[in-house]
Amino acid sequence: MASTTPLMMRLLGSSIQIAHRAGNIIREIMCRGDLGIVEKGKDDLQTEADRSAQRCIVASLTRIFPGVTIIGEEGPSDLNVPDDWLIPEGNSEFFEKHKCPEPLADLKESEVVIWVDPLDGTSEYTQGFLERVTVLIGIAVNDRAVGGVIHQPYYQTDSGDLGRTIWGLKGCGSGGMVSVQPPSDSFLITTTRSHSNTIVQSALDALAPDEILRVGGAGYKVLQLLEGKAHAYVFASNGCKKWDTCAPEAVLEANGGTLTDMLGRHYQYGANVSFANSSGVLGTVAGVSHEDILSRIPDTVKQAMDQP
């Protein structure tokens, strides 16, 4: 299988399985009750679930794809993990059902950078907003986000099981959910719950939405778009990082949407870029004009966000 299946499909198929296992670890740690919280900085928490989920993800990906560059939010990880945290290469069902886009068919491991946010929405996790927690694994090639996985550990399925995994690959499509168009008779925006400031508010005021959904987690905000609950994701701040947006960008754009900075530029996701998304985030769902939203952002906001 490894010798005949394109690397990109192996990466994505394996990431789907690995994200699911990381979600199980996140739930197991919550059930134990001791979250092991430490403060990395102002309004920036880390829990044992962040650390353990990242170790699971990085150790599993490293074992399968030793030549790939992996960048995780929690920094270098101890790869000596329990055997049941190590996920083997994804099963052949995914590879057989989906065809690799031609431009990605002949990748080498050295051309790939994987951005990992093991627990996007840590504040939400500690405060009990568990449906907003996601595991993010983003796959970048030639500096661009091309594939991604968004796993919701606490999503309750119709069968009563916990956990949902959404994936997207540009040029191939997506799976794990059926996207829904937002209402046509109103304009809804999703934005930050806890990192607002005057610049963020100026952008929101200029767009004059009918409703603003203030929620945590970049992954969850993009899911709000795909679920038809918002038309745009607007965050005029440098408050998120590449591991927050690589997977969501790939998933959203595989569904026909767009994710850029506040000036309409796609972020680069190469191995040597700055971690900070210093020019904010603007995401729009398929069917909404990204350019129209950009044209309505005040110049004062764009000037504040015009960072390299």
N, C-alpha and C positions, 0 to 999 in steps of 0.2 A: 504493500500500500504506500509506504513512504517513498518508494522509488518511482512510482507512476503518478501519484496524486500531486498536483501543484502545491507548492509550499503555502501559498496564501490560503487555500482551502483547508489544509492541515492546521495552519495557525488558527483560523477562525473556528473550525470545528472543535479543536482542542480547548480554545478559550471559552467556548460555550460550556463545556463540561467542567472546566476549572472554576469558572465564575459560580456555577451551581454549588460546587463543593465549598467554596469560600463563603457563600451564603449560609450554608449549614453551620459552618464554624461560628459565624456571626450570631446566629440564633442560639447555638449551644452556650456561648459565653454569656449572652443575656440571661439565659435560664439559670446559670450558676449564680448570678446576682452580683458578683464582684467584677465591675467593668474595668478596673485598673486604670483609672483616668489620670493622665498627666497633662500639664499645660505646656504646649510648644511655644506659645506666644499669646498676645492679646486676642481673645475670642477664637483661639485655635487649639482645640482639644485633640488628644489622642487617647484611644482606649486599647485594651488588650485585644479587642476584636479587630481594630485597625492593624495592629502588629501581626496577629496570627493569620488573618486573612491574606495579608501581603506575603507572608512567608509561604503560605500554601500556593499562592499564585506564582510567585517568582521561582520557587523551587520546582514546581511542576513544569513551567515553561522552559526553565533552564535545562532540565533533564531531557526534554524532548527536542529543544531547539537551542543547542549550546552556542551557536554563532550569532544569535539575535541579541541586540542591545535592549535591555529592559530598564526603565526608569520608573520607580515607585515613589509615591508621595512620602512614605515613611523612611526613605533613605535606604542604605545598604541593609540587606536582610540576612539573618542566620538561616542558611539553607538546610541545616540539619533538623528535619521535621519528622513527625511521626509518619510511619509508612502509609497510614490511611488518609493522610493529607495529600499524598502524591497521586496525581491523576495521570493515567496513561494517555496516549494519543487518542483524540476523539474518534468515535466509532464511524464505520464506513457509510452508515446511512446518510449522514450529512453530505459527505463527498459525492455520493452517488446521485443525490437528488438535485444538486446545484452545480452549475457549470462555472468555472473560473473565468472572469473577464480576460480577454486576450492580452491586454497590456500588462496584466499581473501574472501571466502564466509561467514566466521563466525567472522568477525572483530567486536571489540568493539570500541566505540568512543575513549576510553582512549588510544588505540593503534595507533591513527592517529595523524599526525602532518601535517598541511597545511601551505605551504609557499606562500605568496602573494606578487607579485610585481604589484601594481595597475596600474602603467604606466611605462613600460620598454621602455627606450629611451626618457627620459625627455629632454635631450639636443636637440634631433631630433624634439621633439614636439615644443619646443620654437623657433627652427630655420626653421620650415616649412617642414621638411622631414617627413611628416605625415604618409606615407605608411610604415615607419619603426617602428612606435609606436605599442606596443602590451600590452595587459593585461595578466598577468601570474598567474595561480592558480595551484600549484603543491601539490600533495597528496603523503605523505610518510608513509610507514608502516615498522616497525622494522628497522628504519634508512635508508631505501632505497626508492628512488623515484619510485612509481609504476603507478601513474596516473597523468594526467595533461591536462590543457586547455590553449591554446594560442589563444587569440582573437585579431584581427586586426580591430580597429574601423574605419579606413579609407580605407579599401580594397573595391574596387568597383566591384560589382558582374556583371555578364553578363546582369542582368535585370536593372542595374543602381543603385541598392540599395547599401548603405554603410554598411560594416561590414562582417567579416568572422570569424567563430569560428572553430578551429581545436582541436580535442581531441585525447588522446591516453591512453590506459590502457594495461600494459604488460600482455600478456597471452590472451588478448581479441582482440586487434587490434586498429584501429584508424578510424576517420571520419572527415568530414569537407573539405577534399581535396583529390585529387588523386596524390600520390607522383610520381615523374618523375626521371628517372636515369640521372645523369650528362653525358656529352659527353665522349665517350671512347677514343677520339684522343687527349685529352689535360688533364692537371691537374690544377684544379682551387681551390683556397683557399679563404675563407672568414675570416676576422679578424677585429680587432678594428679600428674604424675611428679616435678616439681622445685620446687613451691611449697607444700609442706605446712607446717603449724604446729600448735600445740596445739588451736586452735579447729577447724581442718579435721579433725584426728584425733578430736576429741570427737564431731563429727557422725557420722563413720564408725563409731566404737565404739557409739554409741547405736543405729544401724541394724543392727548385727550381721550384716553380709553373709556369705555363704558364701565369697565370693571378692571381692577388690578388684583391679581392673585399673588400674594406674598408668601413664598414657600422657600424652603432650604434645599440645596443640592442641585448642581447643574444637570445631573442625570435626570432627576425628577422633573425639572423644568422642561427639558426636552420631551419627556414623556407626556407632560401636559399639552404640548403642541400636538403630538401624535395621537393623543386621545381626544382631540377636538375641544379641549377646555380653554385654549388660548390661541390667538393668532400669531403672537410674537413674544419672544423672550428678550427682554431689554435690561441690560446691566451696564450702565455707564460708570464703571469703576475698575480698578486694577486688582480687585479682590479675589480673583480665581486664577488657577494655574493650568498648565498644559494637560496634566493628568485629569483635570476636571472636564475638559472639553474635547479631547481627542476622540474618545469613543462616541460621545453624544453628537459631535459634528458628523462623523461617518454614518451613524445610524440615521440622523435627520436627513442628510443629503442623499442617502440611498433611498429615502422615501420621497424625494423630490423637493425637499425644503432646502434652506440655506443657513449656514452659520458662519459669521465673520466677526471682525472687531467692529467698533462703532463707526469706523470710516469705510466699511465695506471690504476690508482686506482679510483674506484667509490667513490664519496663523500658520506658522511653520512648526513642524514637529520633528526636526532632525535631532541627532544625538547631542549637539552642542549648542542648542538654542537656550535662551533664558527661560526659566520655568514660568515666570509671571506672564499672564495675559494682560499686559500693561495698558492696552487700549480698549478694554471692556469687551462685552459680548453682545451681539445682536443675532438672534435666530428667528427665522420665519418659516411657517408651515407651507407646504405646497399649495399653490393657488393664491398666496398673498405676495404682492410685489415687494421684494426686498428693497429695490431701488426707491420705491415710493416711501417706505419707512425711513430709509436713510435721508431722503430729501427733506423730511420733516424734523430731523434732529437739529437743534439750534447750533449755529457756528461756535457759540461759546462752549458747548459741550464737546464738539468735535475738536476744538483747539485744546481743551483740557485732556482729551483722550489721544491726541496726536503724538504718541510715543513710539520710539523705534521698536 
